[in-house]
Amino acid sequence: MTDKYAVVGNPVAHSKSPQIHAEFASQTGQDISYERLLAPLDGFVETIEAFRQTGGKGLNVTVPFKEEAFRYARTRTARAEAAGAVNTLKFENGEILGDNTDGAGLVRDLTINLKRSLKNKRILLMGAGGAARGAIAPVLAEYPAILVLANRTVEKAQQLAELFDNKLVPAPYEALMEQSFDIVINATAASLKGELPPLPDQLFNPGALAYDMMYGTETPFMAWARQHGAGTVADGLGMLVEQAAESFYLWRGVRPDTEPVIQKLRTSA
Ligand code: ATR
């Protein structure tokens, strides 16, 4: 029997997840199907309940349903609790498990694909929405020297700092004037709108990595980073594939090889 999986979102037509999981399945010999599931904005629970009742084994959850999926899950992993959002659901023996693989995917992309240790590094994370929140615990677990969280609305960064026992330093963008970093991660929605957070010229230490969670296009942040001394500039395609691999591992107990899948997506983009 082929086990059924899907990615649920609205919109969902653009999702690369079906292609990624098809690659993982053929590479590992797993007998699964993986579809796109468009849920009405007011019909998330009904849509996924129907999927589960008809034998679905698991779902990836994308915009704008990750918080709703968090509430829907009956049990949650520690990293889902820390993220306050669920991007992976696993259905087994009547159980509904919620996980969040986004932050782990980011850290795997940084440390394995981009070969950057985060240990003792000065790291700047920009943004205080769901994308940033999911990254905090996995990044802190790598023991950076400091994790600064910059946000336009500084109160949101302060709230996140409190939530994480003040292990990160909240900051408005103006406070970055005198600071520089080894790794700068853009988790804002600015790139989606073709915008750039207000950043000072001296932001990057020599050889620094500039990372944008967006993929598919050169973002204003990536272009700015190239002009302002970043040693390496990366988009979020590796993170996308790595979070998918974490989900696949949760569902199937097998870890796929991500490297050829990232390469394939890059050349087909
Ligand atoms: P997501 O859940 O995808 O992270 P979100 O919750 O809407 O999305 O969060 C968007 C983030 O991008 C916020 O941190 C937002 O800053 P504010 O909290 O001040 O609104 C940030 N953001 C959006 N556009 C931005 C811009 N042009 N410059 C800087 N930050 C921006």
py3Dmol code that shows the C-alpha trace and the ligand (Angstrom):
import py3Dmol

protein = """\
ATOM      1  CA  MET A   1       0.000   0.000   0.000  1.00  0.00           C
ATOM      2  CA  THR A   2       1.308   3.398  -1.005  1.00  0.00           C
ATOM      3  CA  ASP A   3       1.401   5.780   1.987  1.00  0.00           C
ATOM      4  CA  LYS A   4      -0.207   9.145   1.344  1.00  0.00           C
ATOM      5  CA  TYR A   5       1.407  12.507   2.175  1.00  0.00           C
ATOM      6  CA  ALA A   6       0.769  16.092   1.049  1.00  0.00           C
ATOM      7  CA  VAL A   7       1.674  19.720   1.532  1.00  0.00           C
ATOM      8  CA  VAL A   8      -1.248  21.883   2.657  1.00  0.00           C
ATOM      9  CA  GLY A   9      -1.330  25.654   2.198  1.00  0.00           C
ATOM     10  CA  ASN A  10      -3.066  28.588   0.538  1.00  0.00           C
ATOM     11  CA  PRO A  11      -1.695  29.264  -1.987  1.00  0.00           C
ATOM     12  CA  VAL A  12       0.101  25.963  -2.564  1.00  0.00           C
ATOM     13  CA  ALA A  13       0.470  25.721  -6.347  1.00  0.00           C
ATOM     14  CA  HIS A  14       4.026  27.125  -6.224  1.00  0.00           C
ATOM     15  CA  SER A  15       5.259  24.577  -3.639  1.00  0.00           C
ATOM     16  CA  LYS A  16       8.346  22.572  -4.572  1.00  0.00           C
ATOM     17  CA  SER A  17       7.670  20.027  -1.837  1.00  0.00           C
ATOM     18  CA  PRO A  18       6.018  17.403  -4.124  1.00  0.00           C
ATOM     19  CA  GLN A  19       9.089  17.395  -6.370  1.00  0.00           C
ATOM     20  CA  ILE A  20      11.486  17.231  -3.404  1.00  0.00           C
ATOM     21  CA  HIS A  21       9.665  14.351  -1.701  1.00  0.00           C
ATOM     22  CA  ALA A  22       9.344  12.467  -5.005  1.00  0.00           C
ATOM     23  CA  GLU A  23      13.139  12.693  -5.315  1.00  0.00           C
ATOM     24  CA  PHE A  24      13.615  11.509  -1.725  1.00  0.00           C
ATOM     25  CA  ALA A  25      11.195   8.596  -2.250  1.00  0.00           C
ATOM     26  CA  SER A  26      12.859   7.354  -5.419  1.00  0.00           C
ATOM     27  CA  GLN A  27      16.319   7.739  -3.890  1.00  0.00           C
ATOM     28  CA  THR A  28      15.409   5.742  -0.742  1.00  0.00           C
ATOM     29  CA  GLY A  29      12.951   3.283  -2.342  1.00  0.00           C
ATOM     30  CA  GLN A  30      10.048   4.428  -0.150  1.00  0.00           C
ATOM     31  CA  ASP A  31       6.552   3.735  -1.495  1.00  0.00           C
ATOM     32  CA  ILE A  32       4.789   7.064  -0.951  1.00  0.00           C
ATOM     33  CA  SER A  33       2.597   9.515  -2.821  1.00  0.00           C
ATOM     34  CA  TYR A  34       2.863  13.259  -2.155  1.00  0.00           C
ATOM     35  CA  GLU A  35       0.279  15.789  -3.369  1.00  0.00           C
ATOM     36  CA  ARG A  36      -0.598  19.456  -3.050  1.00  0.00           C
ATOM     37  CA  LEU A  37      -3.617  20.192  -0.872  1.00  0.00           C
ATOM     38  CA  LEU A  38      -5.252  23.614  -1.205  1.00  0.00           C
ATOM     39  CA  ALA A  39      -7.228  24.413   1.943  1.00  0.00           C
ATOM     40  CA  PRO A  40      -9.745  27.275   2.067  1.00  0.00           C
ATOM     41  CA  LEU A  41      -8.518  30.020   4.417  1.00  0.00           C
ATOM     42  CA  ASP A  42     -11.385  29.218   6.802  1.00  0.00           C
ATOM     43  CA  GLY A  43     -11.278  25.466   6.222  1.00  0.00           C
ATOM     44  CA  PHE A  44      -7.864  24.200   7.293  1.00  0.00           C
ATOM     45  CA  VAL A  45      -8.999  21.693   9.940  1.00  0.00           C
ATOM     46  CA  GLU A  46     -11.816  20.267   7.776  1.00  0.00           C
ATOM     47  CA  THR A  47      -9.432  19.801   4.854  1.00  0.00           C
ATOM     48  CA  ILE A  48      -6.751  17.999   6.787  1.00  0.00           C
ATOM     49  CA  GLU A  49      -9.203  15.943   8.843  1.00  0.00           C
ATOM     50  CA  ALA A  50     -10.649  14.629   5.563  1.00  0.00           C
ATOM     51  CA  PHE A  51      -7.111  13.797   4.397  1.00  0.00           C
ATOM     52  CA  ARG A  52      -6.342  12.005   7.664  1.00  0.00           C
ATOM     53  CA  GLN A  53      -9.662  10.104   7.730  1.00  0.00           C
ATOM     54  CA  THR A  54      -8.990   8.766   4.236  1.00  0.00           C
ATOM     55  CA  GLY A  55      -5.657   7.261   5.233  1.00  0.00           C
ATOM     56  CA  GLY A  56      -3.236  10.192   4.967  1.00  0.00           C
ATOM     57  CA  LYS A  57      -0.044   9.522   6.952  1.00  0.00           C
ATOM     58  CA  GLY A  58       1.382  13.008   7.214  1.00  0.00           C
ATOM     59  CA  LEU A  59       1.404  16.593   6.010  1.00  0.00           C
ATOM     60  CA  ASN A  60       3.751  19.466   5.481  1.00  0.00           C
ATOM     61  CA  VAL A  61       2.066  22.701   6.424  1.00  0.00           C
ATOM     62  CA  THR A  62       2.877  26.007   4.780  1.00  0.00           C
ATOM     63  CA  VAL A  63       1.615  29.601   4.760  1.00  0.00           C
ATOM     64  CA  PRO A  64      -0.688  30.649   6.397  1.00  0.00           C
ATOM     65  CA  PHE A  65      -1.549  27.579   8.462  1.00  0.00           C
ATOM     66  CA  LYS A  66       1.493  26.813  10.633  1.00  0.00           C
ATOM     67  CA  GLU A  67      -0.015  28.309  13.816  1.00  0.00           C
ATOM     68  CA  GLU A  68      -3.330  26.545  13.197  1.00  0.00           C
ATOM     69  CA  ALA A  69      -1.466  23.280  12.702  1.00  0.00           C
ATOM     70  CA  PHE A  70       0.263  23.916  16.035  1.00  0.00           C
ATOM     71  CA  ARG A  71      -3.133  24.100  17.759  1.00  0.00           C
ATOM     72  CA  TYR A  72      -4.473  21.096  15.831  1.00  0.00           C
ATOM     73  CA  ALA A  73      -1.636  18.751  16.840  1.00  0.00           C
ATOM     74  CA  ARG A  74      -2.412  16.631  19.908  1.00  0.00           C
ATOM     75  CA  THR A  75       1.229  16.137  20.832  1.00  0.00           C
ATOM     76  CA  ARG A  76       4.129  18.368  19.839  1.00  0.00           C
ATOM     77  CA  THR A  77       7.896  18.050  19.756  1.00  0.00           C
ATOM     78  CA  ALA A  78      10.025  20.412  21.863  1.00  0.00           C
ATOM     79  CA  ARG A  79      11.199  22.225  18.733  1.00  0.00           C
ATOM     80  CA  ALA A  80       7.579  22.769  17.624  1.00  0.00           C
ATOM     81  CA  GLU A  81       6.798  24.215  21.066  1.00  0.00           C
ATOM     82  CA  ALA A  82       9.812  26.524  20.808  1.00  0.00           C
ATOM     83  CA  ALA A  83       8.815  27.650  17.311  1.00  0.00           C
ATOM     84  CA  GLY A  84       5.147  28.161  18.246  1.00  0.00           C
ATOM     85  CA  ALA A  85       4.327  26.721  14.838  1.00  0.00           C
ATOM     86  CA  VAL A  86       4.059  23.321  13.155  1.00  0.00           C
ATOM     87  CA  ASN A  87       5.246  22.608   9.608  1.00  0.00           C
ATOM     88  CA  THR A  88       5.056  18.804   9.809  1.00  0.00           C
ATOM     89  CA  LEU A  89       2.196  16.577  10.973  1.00  0.00           C
ATOM     90  CA  LYS A  90       2.469  12.831  11.418  1.00  0.00           C
ATOM     91  CA  PHE A  91      -0.621  10.641  11.715  1.00  0.00           C
ATOM     92  CA  GLU A  92      -0.078   7.256  13.327  1.00  0.00           C
ATOM     93  CA  ASN A  93      -2.370   4.960  15.330  1.00  0.00           C
ATOM     94  CA  GLY A  94      -4.885   7.765  15.881  1.00  0.00           C
ATOM     95  CA  GLU A  95      -2.111  10.077  17.134  1.00  0.00           C
ATOM     96  CA  ILE A  96      -1.552  13.551  15.656  1.00  0.00           C
ATOM     97  CA  LEU A  97       2.063  14.602  16.179  1.00  0.00           C
ATOM     98  CA  GLY A  98       3.162  18.152  15.351  1.00  0.00           C
ATOM     99  CA  ASP A  99       6.808  18.949  14.620  1.00  0.00           C
ATOM    100  CA  ASN A 100       8.715  21.909  13.241  1.00  0.00           C
ATOM    101  CA  THR A 101      11.667  21.109  10.981  1.00  0.00           C
ATOM    102  CA  ASP A 102      12.319  24.630   9.622  1.00  0.00           C
ATOM    103  CA  GLY A 103      14.960  25.650  12.169  1.00  0.00           C
ATOM    104  CA  ALA A 104      16.750  22.314  11.968  1.00  0.00           C
ATOM    105  CA  GLY A 105      16.687  22.655   8.177  1.00  0.00           C
ATOM    106  CA  LEU A 106      18.295  26.083   8.423  1.00  0.00           C
ATOM    107  CA  VAL A 107      21.026  24.858  10.775  1.00  0.00           C
ATOM    108  CA  ARG A 108      21.766  21.821   8.592  1.00  0.00           C
ATOM    109  CA  ASP A 109      22.044  24.046   5.538  1.00  0.00           C
ATOM    110  CA  LEU A 110      24.396  26.428   7.353  1.00  0.00           C
ATOM    111  CA  THR A 111      26.573  23.808   9.006  1.00  0.00           C
ATOM    112  CA  ILE A 112      26.623  20.948   6.481  1.00  0.00           C
ATOM    113  CA  ASN A 113      25.967  22.445   3.033  1.00  0.00           C
ATOM    114  CA  LEU A 114      27.597  25.834   3.616  1.00  0.00           C
ATOM    115  CA  LYS A 115      30.146  24.396   6.059  1.00  0.00           C
ATOM    116  CA  ARG A 116      29.815  27.183   8.632  1.00  0.00           C
ATOM    117  CA  SER A 117      30.142  26.306  12.278  1.00  0.00           C
ATOM    118  CA  LEU A 118      27.916  28.568  14.386  1.00  0.00           C
ATOM    119  CA  LYS A 119      29.915  27.959  17.527  1.00  0.00           C
ATOM    120  CA  ASN A 120      31.358  31.161  19.052  1.00  0.00           C
ATOM    121  CA  LYS A 121      30.149  33.144  16.036  1.00  0.00           C
ATOM    122  CA  ARG A 122      28.427  36.518  16.122  1.00  0.00           C
ATOM    123  CA  ILE A 123      25.050  35.912  14.532  1.00  0.00           C
ATOM    124  CA  LEU A 124      22.401  38.428  13.506  1.00  0.00           C
ATOM    125  CA  LEU A 125      18.861  37.206  12.866  1.00  0.00           C
ATOM    126  CA  MET A 126      16.526  39.730  11.244  1.00  0.00           C
ATOM    127  CA  GLY A 127      12.764  39.535  11.732  1.00  0.00           C
ATOM    128  CA  ALA A 128      10.467  38.503  14.554  1.00  0.00           C
ATOM    129  CA  GLY A 129       7.721  36.599  12.738  1.00  0.00           C
ATOM    130  CA  GLY A 130       7.230  32.863  12.532  1.00  0.00           C
ATOM    131  CA  ALA A 131      10.242  32.289  10.286  1.00  0.00           C
ATOM    132  CA  ALA A 132      12.600  33.975  12.742  1.00  0.00           C
ATOM    133  CA  ARG A 133      11.044  32.388  15.812  1.00  0.00           C
ATOM    134  CA  GLY A 134      11.493  28.888  14.413  1.00  0.00           C
ATOM    135  CA  ALA A 135      15.202  29.516  13.904  1.00  0.00           C
ATOM    136  CA  ILE A 136      16.007  30.729  17.420  1.00  0.00           C
ATOM    137  CA  ALA A 137      16.206  27.493  19.444  1.00  0.00           C
ATOM    138  CA  PRO A 138      18.146  25.502  16.800  1.00  0.00           C
ATOM    139  CA  VAL A 139      20.633  28.367  16.350  1.00  0.00           C
ATOM    140  CA  LEU A 140      21.102  28.804  20.117  1.00  0.00           C
ATOM    141  CA  ALA A 141      21.727  25.065  20.403  1.00  0.00           C
ATOM    142  CA  GLU A 142      24.897  25.566  18.317  1.00  0.00           C
ATOM    143  CA  TYR A 143      26.423  27.884  20.993  1.00  0.00           C
ATOM    144  CA  PRO A 144      26.972  31.135  19.090  1.00  0.00           C
ATOM    145  CA  ALA A 145      29.005  33.845  20.881  1.00  0.00           C
ATOM    146  CA  ILE A 146      25.954  36.085  20.557  1.00  0.00           C
ATOM    147  CA  LEU A 147      22.592  35.981  18.797  1.00  0.00           C
ATOM    148  CA  VAL A 148      21.201  39.450  18.081  1.00  0.00           C
ATOM    149  CA  LEU A 149      17.572  39.637  16.944  1.00  0.00           C
ATOM    150  CA  ALA A 150      16.841  42.819  14.998  1.00  0.00           C
ATOM    151  CA  ASN A 151      13.314  43.868  14.202  1.00  0.00           C
ATOM    152  CA  ARG A 152      11.604  46.978  12.890  1.00  0.00           C
ATOM    153  CA  THR A 153       9.053  46.724  15.701  1.00  0.00           C
ATOM    154  CA  VAL A 154      11.522  46.214  18.529  1.00  0.00           C
ATOM    155  CA  GLU A 155       8.826  45.177  21.042  1.00  0.00           C
ATOM    156  CA  LYS A 156       8.326  41.932  19.103  1.00  0.00           C
ATOM    157  CA  ALA A 157      12.044  41.166  19.348  1.00  0.00           C
ATOM    158  CA  GLN A 158      11.902  41.900  23.082  1.00  0.00           C
ATOM    159  CA  GLN A 159       8.980  39.515  23.526  1.00  0.00           C
ATOM    160  CA  LEU A 160      10.906  36.761  21.763  1.00  0.00           C
ATOM    161  CA  ALA A 161      13.971  37.453  23.916  1.00  0.00           C
ATOM    162  CA  GLU A 162      11.857  36.973  27.043  1.00  0.00           C
ATOM    163  CA  LEU A 163      10.369  33.794  25.640  1.00  0.00           C
ATOM    164  CA  PHE A 164      13.895  32.419  25.165  1.00  0.00           C
ATOM    165  CA  ASP A 165      15.080  33.395  28.675  1.00  0.00           C
ATOM    166  CA  ASN A 166      17.051  36.376  27.314  1.00  0.00           C
ATOM    167  CA  LYS A 167      19.540  34.110  25.567  1.00  0.00           C
ATOM    168  CA  LEU A 168      19.283  36.427  22.560  1.00  0.00           C
ATOM    169  CA  VAL A 169      19.727  40.181  22.373  1.00  0.00           C
ATOM    170  CA  PRO A 170      16.806  42.172  20.926  1.00  0.00           C
ATOM    171  CA  ALA A 171      17.742  45.267  18.920  1.00  0.00           C
ATOM    172  CA  PRO A 172      16.265  47.945  16.679  1.00  0.00           C
ATOM    173  CA  TYR A 173      18.076  48.291  13.328  1.00  0.00           C
ATOM    174  CA  GLU A 174      19.633  51.590  14.450  1.00  0.00           C
ATOM    175  CA  ALA A 175      21.519  49.732  17.188  1.00  0.00           C
ATOM    176  CA  LEU A 176      23.478  47.778  14.548  1.00  0.00           C
ATOM    177  CA  MET A 177      25.543  50.858  13.600  1.00  0.00           C
ATOM    178  CA  GLU A 178      28.468  49.856  15.808  1.00  0.00           C
ATOM    179  CA  GLN A 179      28.289  46.089  15.376  1.00  0.00           C
ATOM    180  CA  SER A 180      29.448  43.512  12.876  1.00  0.00           C
ATOM    181  CA  PHE A 181      28.646  39.821  12.433  1.00  0.00           C
ATOM    182  CA  ASP A 182      29.966  36.539  11.054  1.00  0.00           C
ATOM    183  CA  ILE A 183      26.540  35.289   9.949  1.00  0.00           C
ATOM    184  CA  VAL A 184      23.529  37.450   9.058  1.00  0.00           C
ATOM    185  CA  ILE A 185      20.209  35.689   8.438  1.00  0.00           C
ATOM    186  CA  ASN A 186      17.276  37.460   6.829  1.00  0.00           C
ATOM    187  CA  ALA A 187      14.021  35.989   8.167  1.00  0.00           C
ATOM    188  CA  THR A 188      11.923  39.078   7.456  1.00  0.00           C
ATOM    189  CA  ALA A 189       9.147  39.332   4.905  1.00  0.00           C
ATOM    190  CA  ALA A 190      11.014  42.278   3.322  1.00  0.00           C
ATOM    191  CA  SER A 191      12.371  40.153   0.451  1.00  0.00           C
ATOM    192  CA  LEU A 192       8.842  39.101  -0.509  1.00  0.00           C
ATOM    193  CA  LYS A 193       8.030  42.757  -1.055  1.00  0.00           C
ATOM    194  CA  GLY A 194      11.300  43.589  -2.820  1.00  0.00           C
ATOM    195  CA  GLU A 195      12.416  45.572   0.234  1.00  0.00           C
ATOM    196  CA  LEU A 196      15.558  45.697   2.341  1.00  0.00           C
ATOM    197  CA  PRO A 197      15.793  46.119   6.122  1.00  0.00           C
ATOM    198  CA  PRO A 198      17.725  49.312   7.002  1.00  0.00           C
ATOM    199  CA  LEU A 199      21.286  48.016   7.482  1.00  0.00           C
ATOM    200  CA  PRO A 200      24.548  49.860   8.230  1.00  0.00           C
ATOM    201  CA  ASP A 201      27.570  49.563   5.885  1.00  0.00           C
ATOM    202  CA  GLN A 202      29.925  47.822   8.345  1.00  0.00           C
ATOM    203  CA  LEU A 203      27.591  44.893   9.065  1.00  0.00           C
ATOM    204  CA  PHE A 204      29.810  42.042   7.860  1.00  0.00           C
ATOM    205  CA  ASN A 205      32.985  40.722   9.458  1.00  0.00           C
ATOM    206  CA  PRO A 206      35.627  39.563   6.937  1.00  0.00           C
ATOM    207  CA  GLY A 207      34.399  36.415   5.182  1.00  0.00           C
ATOM    208  CA  ALA A 208      30.903  36.724   6.685  1.00  0.00           C
ATOM    209  CA  LEU A 209      27.947  34.700   5.418  1.00  0.00           C
ATOM    210  CA  ALA A 210      24.786  36.522   4.327  1.00  0.00           C
ATOM    211  CA  TYR A 211      21.800  34.161   4.255  1.00  0.00           C
ATOM    212  CA  ASP A 212      18.300  34.891   2.970  1.00  0.00           C
ATOM    213  CA  MET A 213      15.546  32.394   3.807  1.00  0.00           C
ATOM    214  CA  MET A 214      13.859  33.293   0.502  1.00  0.00           C
ATOM    215  CA  TYR A 215      14.772  31.375  -2.635  1.00  0.00           C
ATOM    216  CA  GLY A 216      14.145  31.457  -6.347  1.00  0.00           C
ATOM    217  CA  THR A 217      15.418  34.964  -6.941  1.00  0.00           C
ATOM    218  CA  GLU A 218      18.244  37.312  -5.922  1.00  0.00           C
ATOM    219  CA  THR A 219      16.665  39.368  -3.117  1.00  0.00           C
ATOM    220  CA  PRO A 220      17.504  43.008  -2.328  1.00  0.00           C
ATOM    221  CA  PHE A 221      19.298  41.769   0.818  1.00  0.00           C
ATOM    222  CA  MET A 222      21.455  39.354  -1.180  1.00  0.00           C
ATOM    223  CA  ALA A 223      22.389  42.068  -3.690  1.00  0.00           C
ATOM    224  CA  TRP A 224      23.143  44.515  -0.868  1.00  0.00           C
ATOM    225  CA  ALA A 225      25.285  41.910   0.919  1.00  0.00           C
ATOM    226  CA  ARG A 226      27.402  41.336  -2.213  1.00  0.00           C
ATOM    227  CA  GLN A 227      28.061  45.076  -2.390  1.00  0.00           C
ATOM    228  CA  HIS A 228      28.874  45.414   1.316  1.00  0.00           C
ATOM    229  CA  GLY A 229      31.577  42.836   1.876  1.00  0.00           C
ATOM    230  CA  ALA A 230      29.857  39.537   2.615  1.00  0.00           C
ATOM    231  CA  GLY A 231      32.224  36.638   1.875  1.00  0.00           C
ATOM    232  CA  THR A 232      29.417  34.263   0.896  1.00  0.00           C
ATOM    233  CA  VAL A 233      25.814  34.990  -0.069  1.00  0.00           C
ATOM    234  CA  ALA A 234      23.225  32.211   0.055  1.00  0.00           C
ATOM    235  CA  ASP A 235      19.497  31.895  -0.549  1.00  0.00           C
ATOM    236  CA  GLY A 236      17.096  29.571   1.298  1.00  0.00           C
ATOM    237  CA  LEU A 237      16.879  26.742  -1.244  1.00  0.00           C
ATOM    238  CA  GLY A 238      19.126  24.507   0.861  1.00  0.00           C
ATOM    239  CA  MET A 239      16.977  25.189   3.932  1.00  0.00           C
ATOM    240  CA  LEU A 240      13.871  24.244   1.946  1.00  0.00           C
ATOM    241  CA  VAL A 241      15.338  20.883   0.980  1.00  0.00           C
ATOM    242  CA  GLU A 242      16.789  20.246   4.448  1.00  0.00           C
ATOM    243  CA  GLN A 243      13.493  20.932   6.266  1.00  0.00           C
ATOM    244  CA  ALA A 244      11.828  18.540   3.829  1.00  0.00           C
ATOM    245  CA  ALA A 245      14.466  15.903   4.585  1.00  0.00           C
ATOM    246  CA  GLU A 246      13.814  16.304   8.329  1.00  0.00           C
ATOM    247  CA  SER A 247      10.095  15.769   7.710  1.00  0.00           C
ATOM    248  CA  PHE A 248      10.812  12.748   5.530  1.00  0.00           C
ATOM    249  CA  TYR A 249      12.991  11.331   8.292  1.00  0.00           C
ATOM    250  CA  LEU A 250      10.248  11.860  10.886  1.00  0.00           C
ATOM    251  CA  TRP A 251       7.727  10.051   8.687  1.00  0.00           C
ATOM    252  CA  ARG A 252       9.852   7.269   7.208  1.00  0.00           C
ATOM    253  CA  GLY A 253      12.816   6.833   9.559  1.00  0.00           C
ATOM    254  CA  VAL A 254      15.184   7.181   6.613  1.00  0.00           C
ATOM    255  CA  ARG A 255      17.425  10.189   5.964  1.00  0.00           C
ATOM    256  CA  PRO A 256      17.630  11.074   2.266  1.00  0.00           C
ATOM    257  CA  ASP A 257      20.726  12.531   0.613  1.00  0.00           C
ATOM    258  CA  THR A 258      19.886  16.203   0.118  1.00  0.00           C
ATOM    259  CA  GLU A 259      22.844  17.312  -1.964  1.00  0.00           C
ATOM    260  CA  PRO A 260      21.727  15.921  -5.352  1.00  0.00           C
ATOM    261  CA  VAL A 261      18.210  17.255  -4.780  1.00  0.00           C
ATOM    262  CA  ILE A 262      19.488  20.764  -4.053  1.00  0.00           C
ATOM    263  CA  GLN A 263      21.660  20.578  -7.198  1.00  0.00           C
ATOM    264  CA  LYS A 264      18.734  19.430  -9.317  1.00  0.00           C
ATOM    265  CA  LEU A 265      16.451  22.208  -8.074  1.00  0.00           C
ATOM    266  CA  ARG A 266      19.172  24.789  -8.688  1.00  0.00           C
ATOM    267  CA  THR A 267      19.725  23.753 -12.257  1.00  0.00           C
ATOM    268  CA  SER A 268      15.997  23.434 -13.018  1.00  0.00           C
ATOM    269  CA  ALA A 269      15.182  26.867 -11.504  1.00  0.00           C
TER     270      ALA A 269
END
"""
ligand_1 = """\
31
ATR
P 6.667 35.195 8.901
O 5.755 34.430 9.785
O 6.792 34.640 7.511
O 8.012 35.430 9.520
P 5.442 37.717 9.640
O 4.962 37.161 10.917
O 4.516 38.582 8.839
O 5.973 36.613 8.637
O 6.778 38.533 9.961
C 7.300 39.391 9.038
C 8.606 39.935 9.597
O 9.253 40.673 8.584
C 8.419 40.884 10.773
O 9.494 40.734 11.643
C 8.453 42.249 10.078
O 8.842 43.292 10.911
P 7.751 43.990 11.916
O 7.564 43.029 13.034
O 8.394 45.239 12.348
O 6.526 44.187 11.096
C 9.506 41.987 9.047
N 9.459 42.915 7.898
C 8.556 42.977 6.910
N 8.895 43.903 6.005
C 10.056 44.472 6.429
C 10.932 45.497 5.920
N 10.679 46.139 4.784
N 12.046 45.789 6.638
C 12.320 45.140 7.794
N 11.538 44.172 8.318
C 10.425 43.830 7.646
"""
view = py3Dmol.view(width=600, height=400)
view.addModel(protein, "pdb")
view.setStyle({"model": 0}, {"cartoon": {"style": "trace"}})
view.addModel(ligand_1, "xyz")
view.setStyle({"model": 1}, {"stick": {}})
view.zoomTo()
view.show()
